[in-house]
Amino acid sequence: MTTTVTRSVAPAASIRRMLGHGLLAALGASVATSAIAAAGHAAGISLDVAGAPIPVTGFATLTAIFSVAGLVLAAGLARFARRPRVAFVRTTVVLTALSLVPDVLADAASGTKVLLMVTHLVAAAIVIPVVARRLAA
């Protein structure tokens, strides 16, 4: 008796759809983090880390870059993981938690550190669910 192991592979169309929705979520997260940074700065929170100011546009740029990195991760998991949604959510939650460590350790005022952490959490709260919903359970 022989056993054949089959693996379901995500069709390219579903990966493209996930990437399309993910890019829209990345755009939304970029706008949201910039708005939070601008609002914080307007409220008097310094955007200086180690004596150098972070431009508001820098929040959008880095959010977009790391969101796209998450989409690449999601596409790889969709193709190769047995349970891509679970793997994606677990991985991105851990990575989000790890992204807070440099904020805590940054040479910055407490308000700045909190603002940085809030932007990380908001970006994750926007992008992760949108992408996860489009991955196979």
Helices and strands as residue ranges (DSSP letters): H 12-42, E 48-49, E 52-53, H 56-80, H 84-105, H 110-133
